[in-house]
Amino acid sequence: MTAYSSILEKEPFSAVQSKKGKLLLTEIKKSVLHHYKNCPEFKALLDNRDFNVQKDFNLEDFPYFPASIFKKFDLLSVPKGQIIKTLYSSSTSGQPSKIMIDKITSDNQILALNKIMMNFLGKQRRHFIIFDTEETIESSQGELSSRGTAIRGMLSLARKISFVLDKDLNLNAEKLKVALFGKEENEKVCFFGFSWLFYNVYLKNKENKEVFNFFKKTSSRDNIILHIGGWKKLRDINVSKEDFNNNLEEMFFIDKGKITDVYGMTEQLGTVYPDCEYGYKHMPLYSEIIIRDTNTLKPLPPRQVGFIQFLSPLPHSYPGISVLSDDLGKIIGIDDCKCGRMGKYFVFEKRSEKAEMKGCGDALNI
Amino acid sequence: MEKTIIFNGQKTKESNFDFDVIIKNLKSRLDYMHDLSEDDIIDFFDKLVDYWQESGLLKKHSYLKNLSEFFDKGNFSEKLNIALHNNYKALDGFVDLGDKGLLFHAQPRGLTCHWLAGNVPVLGLFSIFFCLATKNVCLVKAPLRGFEELTGLLETLNEVKTEKIDGRDFSKSIAVLLIENNDKESHEKLSAIADVRIAWGGLDAVNAIIGLKKNLFCEDIIFGPKYSYVLIDKESLEKNQKNLVQRLAVDVSVFDQYACSSPHTVFIQEAEPGQAENFAKELASQLELVNRVLLPKIEKDPAKSAEIISMRAEYELKGKVFNSPGTEWTVIYTKESGLAKGCGSRVIFVKPIKDLKSIRDYNNRQKQTLGTGLTQENKLKYLDSITQKGIDRCPNLGYMTFYESPWDGMFVLDRLIRWVTTHKDI
């Protein structure tokens, strides 16, 4: 039984926004008190901003930590002895985020992830063919990379797993063959991995008829691709989401509609945001989104682009309950997505790139 | 983007222009410039400043105040004199500078090529006007952002006509180009034909320019990336805190803190604990006022906002932060020693110190301006030692971003000419 079991017992997309808002606020208030009492840095943040934890508040008024704070401080809300693993974010901008997880947080995350993903994947567990190497999920002294963390998180959804990349991250055709042709009849397959690794495999094998044939011969309308990890590396090589989907559709013989991008942040693992069939990401009952104007930092109405802030009561061992990311997105609507899921739904627009060198720096770059 | 010429005596827009024709035209202007008298050029700039005043441009672009004060006839002739060994008439012919045997003449160097940065348009105008004032001609690589403002202001030259100089002729000595930063061929060409290379920019930018091949006798005037900060003594703090805070708030806000002369750290010599923190609070109020009334923040860059939010959160946990509700301005009080990393966008660190001399070790050639809130006695007592390893100027607060001659430790006007001597009559 976890501290937040009540909210996690409910289905992730079942409640309309007005009902969800109340349920979530109650859970977040409990969580605020826990972190305020146990995390000196969290207390300092709230005290500095004259935020009274005893008074009623709206989520929009609740202070946030920027995600980058986890790169600079080891933030803990439980005694260090209770930490069972430490996660590190991908470090596209230098220092990685460091997130320390206790059993309660871990259980919350696993439960939330399962509930959310099962809503998208269905209850029948799949054979996960993972486009990564097995070494990625091996922890070193309790520490895990972001790739390892994300893959491990998904393993609980699988009935069977197969890794198909070698240590050097090249596709091992033999392993792929065994995974594809050794599957049981009617077994549903989920190809899973980081977006850039999928694309790497595509680039290196786009002329490889043998690999194309493997996919062709084992194609099934039940197969899906789940990819995570964001677009930064792909954008660096000018690959759009459309290019990505077209190329993977061609190679894997999977309809574009079954290629799903999953968005999430290391600072709030467990609450993940897969695209629905209409291309939107949905807020589960376990977290809330606020979009903030990038200059005024005030909350924005739907369809206006700003910084993405996520609030969730699930983090217990670290004060990641209100995190402002430097990713940009916009809320599309509330309770009215054609897919039928309730609550707010949004799209991720882009990362806010490293601040442009102003003036002195823009004279020449040859 | 193709390379484009956007100013050639007047605003224009011609893609794929012929480089050689532009250069030939500019070089043909050297005789015209040479024949102008320096007094007439000084008069022309004086009238230009009047035109800016009358046409409302001065009100529209607050940074022109610095330029217009500088090119006011009385001030500019004085600055020319100081830079040119006390006789600017040396630009017109041989003059006696007090040497027993020699007469001196300042000849223009010829074709000056400028690489301008986009952060501070006024600095580009200074370098262009200095070249014209020393009878050179200018080929300018404009910044890809903000070039419209530059060409708009250059066009005002055409509106001025004095008894001796018609602005429409004078402005033909300037051509402005837009060239992609990665158009190596064009940059190489600019560099190869320059008699003077003037570069404003960050480290990568100026290194790239310096690395281009140049004429053996070409003069380089490099305004590279610099860091500036502030020192306030306890006596001035006690007497003038309000005034110092007001002036510093302007220094921080001008150019959104992206000038090399913009301050990023303020060292406060405390007579008693808490004074620096109190100063930080006062500075916060003034920054709010300046943003609201005088210089509203222009910059809107999500990545910079993210950087500011991150920095604020970091120092909420290890210092004190006073900030606007949005990302307009931020004052960070911390006892950390040393210079704070420059963030720009109106983020200023306030730090207490005990000993004024302790900042001496922070200085090297990369430090440019030390804004001072010091008594005259302390200036004379400490600034010699403080500036020994670095720091090129120590203006009073409120004037940190005002261009001065010398700049970056050099008399630029002097670098734009070459001295010719002849013997006096025996």
Boltz contact constraints between the chains, C-beta under 6 A:
constraints:
  - contact:
      token1: [A, 41]
      token2: [B, 317]
      max_distance: 6.0
  - contact:
      token1: [A, 44]
      token2: [B, 317]
      max_distance: 6.0
  - contact:
      token1: [A, 45]
      token2: [B, 316]
      max_distance: 6.0
  - contact:
      token1: [A, 48]
      token2: [B, 316]
      max_distance: 6.0
  - contact:
      token1: [A, 65]
      token2: [B, 313]
      max_distance: 6.0
  - contact:
      token1: [A, 66]
      token2: [B, 309]
      max_distance: 6.0
  - contact:
      token1: [A, 66]
      token2: [B, 310]
      max_distance: 6.0
  - contact:
      token1: [A, 66]
      token2: [B, 313]
      max_distance: 6.0
  - contact:
      token1: [A, 68]
      token2: [B, 310]
      max_distance: 6.0
  - contact:
      token1: [A, 69]
      token2: [B, 313]
      max_distance: 6.0
  - contact:
      token1: [A, 72]
      token2: [B, 314]
      max_distance: 6.0
  - contact:
      token1: [A, 294]
      token2: [B, 302]
      max_distance: 6.0
  - contact:
      token1: [A, 294]
      token2: [B, 305]
      max_distance: 6.0
  - contact:
      token1: [A, 295]
      token2: [B, 300]
      max_distance: 6.0
  - contact:
      token1: [A, 295]
      token2: [B, 326]
      max_distance: 6.0
  - contact:
      token1: [A, 295]
      token2: [B, 327]
      max_distance: 6.0
  - contact:
      token1: [A, 296]
      token2: [B, 326]
      max_distance: 6.0
  - contact:
      token1: [A, 297]
      token2: [B, 326]
      max_distance: 6.0
  - contact:
      token1: [A, 326]
      token2: [B, 306]
      max_distance: 6.0
  - contact:
      token1: [A, 352]
      token2: [B, 302]
      max_distance: 6.0
  - contact:
      token1: [A, 352]
      token2: [B, 303]
      max_distance: 6.0
  - contact:
      token1: [A, 352]
      token2: [B, 306]
      max_distance: 6.0
  - contact:
      token1: [A, 353]
      token2: [B, 303]
      max_distance: 6.0
  - contact:
      token1: [A, 354]
      token2: [B, 303]
      max_distance: 6.0
  - contact:
      token1: [A, 355]
      token2: [B, 303]
      max_distance: 6.0
  - contact:
      token1: [A, 355]
      token2: [B, 304]
      max_distance: 6.0
  - contact:
      token1: [A, 355]
      token2: [B, 307]
      max_distance: 6.0
  - contact:
      token1: [A, 357]
      token2: [B, 202]
      max_distance: 6.0
  - contact:
      token1: [A, 358]
      token2: [B, 119]
      max_distance: 6.0
  - contact:
      token1: [A, 358]
      token2: [B, 258]
      max_distance: 6.0
  - contact:
      token1: [A, 359]
      token2: [B, 117]
      max_distance: 6.0
  - contact:
      token1: [A, 359]
      token2: [B, 118]
      max_distance: 6.0
  - contact:
      token1: [A, 359]
      token2: [B, 119]
      max_distance: 6.0
  - contact:
      token1: [A, 359]
      token2: [B, 120]
      max_distance: 6.0
  - contact:
      token1: [A, 359]
      token2: [B, 258]
      max_distance: 6.0
  - contact:
      token1: [A, 360]
      token2: [B, 117]
      max_distance: 6.0
  - contact:
      token1: [A, 360]
      token2: [B, 119]
      max_distance: 6.0
  - contact:
      token1: [A, 360]
      token2: [B, 201]
      max_distance: 6.0
  - contact:
      token1: [A, 360]
      token2: [B, 202]
      max_distance: 6.0
  - contact:
      token1: [A, 360]
      token2: [B, 225]
      max_distance: 6.0
  - contact:
      token1: [A, 361]
      token2: [B, 202]
      max_distance: 6.0
  - contact:
      token1: [A, 362]
      token2: [B, 118]
      max_distance: 6.0
  - contact:
      token1: [A, 362]
      token2: [B, 143]
      max_distance: 6.0
  - contact:
      token1: [A, 363]
      token2: [B, 115]
      max_distance: 6.0
  - contact:
      token1: [A, 363]
      token2: [B, 117]
      max_distance: 6.0
  - contact:
      token1: [A, 363]
      token2: [B, 200]
      max_distance: 6.0
  - contact:
      token1: [A, 363]
      token2: [B, 201]
      max_distance: 6.0
  - contact:
      token1: [A, 363]
      token2: [B, 205]
      max_distance: 6.0
  - contact:
      token1: [A, 364]
      token2: [B, 115]
      max_distance: 6.0
  - contact:
      token1: [A, 364]
      token2: [B, 181]
      max_distance: 6.0
  - contact:
      token1: [A, 364]
      token2: [B, 205]
      max_distance: 6.0
  - contact:
      token1: [A, 364]
      token2: [B, 208]
      max_distance: 6.0
  - contact:
      token1: [A, 364]
      token2: [B, 209]
      max_distance: 6.0
  - contact:
      token1: [A, 365]
      token2: [B, 181]
      max_distance: 6.0
  - contact:
      token1: [A, 365]
      token2: [B, 204]
      max_distance: 6.0
  - contact:
      token1: [A, 366]
      token2: [B, 182]
      max_distance: 6.0
  - contact:
      token1: [A, 366]
      token2: [B, 184]
      max_distance: 6.0
  - contact:
      token1: [A, 366]
      token2: [B, 187]
      max_distance: 6.0
  - contact:
      token1: [A, 366]
      token2: [B, 208]
      max_distance: 6.0
